[in-house]
Amino acid sequence: MSVRRPYMYSDLTWPEIRDAIERQPVVILPVGTVEQHGHHLPLDTDNFLIGSVTEEVGRRAPDDALVMPVVPYGFNWHHIDFPGTIGIDVANLINYLGDITRSLAYHGFERILLVSGHGSNTALLDLVARKTVIETGALCASFMYLNIVRGEVNEIVESPISHACEWETSLYLHFDRDRVQMDSAVRDYNIPESQFFRRAVNSPVAMMEWWSSFSDTGVVGDASLATLEKGSDIFDVTIDRFVELVREFRRREKRPRRDHHRPPFFGPEDEGAQR
């Protein structure tokens, strides 16, 4: 028998959603992707991890969060040389996500949090969040869930954080070790770096080349160092910080905009009318 989850958007009836609007929780929209993650992780890695993390956030903070189903596809055409990857056009994805946030705002939700489970979705989610604020008046923010704990995770792992790496593999082990093929986990890190071009998120210049041009396995990092214990530590710090963010966002004041333009002037007739 399944357990009812009042913090999961799709588990509720429409009258229950109407009641939830009155308490104004933060609506969390996780966005993942279906793509290759090396020889050792399934294609569902981004969806599974972001879905598991956001559901736990809802469970820990049911009064503050309402978690939507994972949007399972994203922008990842640079991975398309690896069989199984499913890519979505940028404009299609932005419009699709915008339809979701506009629907939420129409119902009356005032705080929407877009959470990227895939690095290349992050910039697109930022655009969607900005458009949502402008078009609906709701507060809408976005982030990549790793970024709020990157410092802490760097202290847990022994190798650089990237893709299908020690970080992602360890976190997957925490949730479901039986689906990780650790005997196929490898170290693969062959990206040329320089003063201006680095794999790190703080690279002065951003460029995404075809993934197959620098990785034979699909991995960038050292997945062989992953352990369940590291994954559990990563899980703990991630959930704690995520819950902290949600509660802060829910308390954040929604301040009115101020239009500093003078009254519109459309021509001589309007000028005379104003006088």
N, C-alpha and C positions, 0 to 999 in steps of 0.2 A: 504494500500500500504506500503510495507516494505521500510525502509530507507537504502540506499547504504552505506556501511561502508568500506571506503578505507583502514582502519587500520586492517581489518580482512583478513587474508591470503586466506581463502577459498572463499571470496567474489570477488576476483580478477580474471581476465583472465590471460592466460599465458603471453601475451605481457605486461600486467600491472605488473606481477611479475618480468619480465625481466627489466622493468624500475625501479622497487623498488630496485632491486639489486644494481643499480648504486648509490643510495643514502645511501646504507648500514645501514638500520635500525637494531635494535636489534630484532631478531626473538624470540618471547616468545612461549614456548611450555608448556602449563599447563597439568599436569598429576594428575588425580583424582582416584576415585575408586567407586565401587558399593558395599555398605556394610551397615550393621545395624547401626542406630544411635538412639537407644532407642525406646521408645514407642511414642515419640512426633515428631521426625524428619524423613523425607523420606529417602529412600535408596540412593537418588541422592545427598545427602548433600554435600559431598566432590566435586563432579563434578559441582554442581550448584554454590557453593560458589567460587571455583577457576575460573570457567568460567565467572562468573559475575564480579569478581575482575579484571581479566586480560582484559576483554573487556572494562571495564571502564578505565584502564590504557591506552589502545590503543586509546580510545576516547579522553583522556586528552593530550596524546602525540603522535598524528598521524604521525608526521615526524620522531619520534625516535623509534617507536615500530611497529611491525607487528605481530599480534596475531594469532596463529594457533588454530585449533579446539582442544578441550580437548580430551586427551587420556583417555577414561572413565574407564579403568580397571587397577588394581594395585595389589601389594602384600599385602594380608590381610588374610592369611589362619588362623591366630589366632582368627579371628572373625567367622569362618565357622560354629560354633555351633548355630549361630543365623540365622534362615531362611532368604534367600534373598541375602546373601553375595556371591559375585563372586570373586574367587581367581585366580591369575595368577602365574605360576611358575617363580622363580627368573630369571633363565637363559633365559626363553622365553621373559620376560619383558625387560631385558637388551638388548637382541638382537633386539627386536622390536623397542625400542627407539633408539638404535644405527643406525638402518636402516633409521630412520627419520632424525637424525642429519647428517648422511653421505649424504643423499639426499640433504639436505639444503646446506651443504658445497660444494657438487658437483655443484650446481647451482651458487655458488659464494657468498653466505652469509658468513660473517666472524665473526659474533657475535651471539651466540645462548644462550638463557637463559632458563634453565629447571626449572619449578616452580612446587613444590609438593603441592598438596592440601590434602595430606594424610600423616600422620607422618611416617608410615613404608615404604613409597616410597622414603624418603629423602636420605637414605644411598645408595640406588640403583641408584638414579639420580646422585649422586656424582661420582659413578663409570662410568656411561655413559658419564658424562661430561669429566672425565679424559681420557677415551678411545677416545672420539671425538677429543680432542686436539692432542693426540698422532697420531691418524690415519688420520686426515684430515688437520691439521694445523689451523683450525678455533679456535677462542676463544670460549670456552663453559663453562658456569658456572651454578651452581645449588643451590637451596635453598628452604626451606619451608617458605611459605609467612608469616606465623605468626612470624617467628624468627626475621624478621627485625623490628618488632614493639612490641615484647614481653613485654618490659619494659613499654611502653605506655599502652598496653592493660591491664597489671596487675594493673595499676592505675585506670582503668575504671571499671573492674569487681570486685566482692566482694568474689569470691571463686576461688580455683585453676583451672588453665587451663588444660584440658585434652581431653575428647572425648564426643561428644554430650552434652557438658557442657554449662555453662553460656556464654562463649565466642562464640562458634559455634551457639548456639541457638539464641543469640542476633543478630548476623550477619545475620542469615537466616530471622529473623523477619524484619530486615531492608529491605531486598530484596523482601520478599513475606510473609507477616504475615499470610495470609489465609491458607498457607500450613503447618503451625506449630501448633501442637495440645498442647497448653500450659496447658490444663487441665490434660494432661498425663505426663507433665514434672516433674521429681523427682530429689531428691538428692540421689546419690549412690556413695559412696567412701569407698571402703573396701579393699584397697591395703596395705598389711603389709610393713612398711618401716623401714629401719635400717641405720646404718652408711654407708654401701656400696650399698644398694639397695634402690633406691627411684624412684618415678614416674617422678620426674622432669627431664628435658632434660639434666641437668648437673649431673645426677647420676654418681658416680664414676665407677659403674659396670652396664653394660646394659644387660637386659634379658627381653624377651617378653614371658610371660606365656600365656596359653589359656585364652582368655578374659572371658569366662564363668566361670573360676575358681575364679574370684574375683568380678564379676558383674552379678547380676540376671537380670537386665534390659537392659544391654548393655551400660548404661551411666557410665562414671567415672567423677564425678564433681557434681555441683549443678545447673541443668538446670532450676530449679524453680525460680531462681533469674534473669533470662534473661528478658530483656526489649527491645523494639524497639529503645528507646532513646540510650541505651548503644550500640546497634548495629550500629546506625548512627554515633556515636562517633568513634567506632572501624573502621567503613568503611572510615571515613575521614582521620584518621591517617595512615591507611593501604595504601590507594591510594596515599597520598602525599609522603610517604616514598618509595613506589614502583616506582613511576614516577621518583623520585630523583635517585634511583638505576639505572633505565634504561638509563637515560641521562648520568650518570657517566660511565656506561659500554660502551655506544656508543662512548664516548670520549677517552676511555682507549687505550693507545698506544699498538699496536701489535708489539712486539719486536722480532727480528729474533733469532732463536736458534743458539747455537754455539757448534759444535761437537768437543770435545777436544781430540779425539783419533788420534793417528798417522796414516799415510796411511796404509791400510791393508797389511799384510804379509801372504802369503798363502803357501810358501815353497821355496826350493832352486832355482827353475827356476825363480820365481818372484824376489828373492833377486838378482840374477844375472842380471835380466832385469833392476832393479832399478840402479844398478851400471853402 
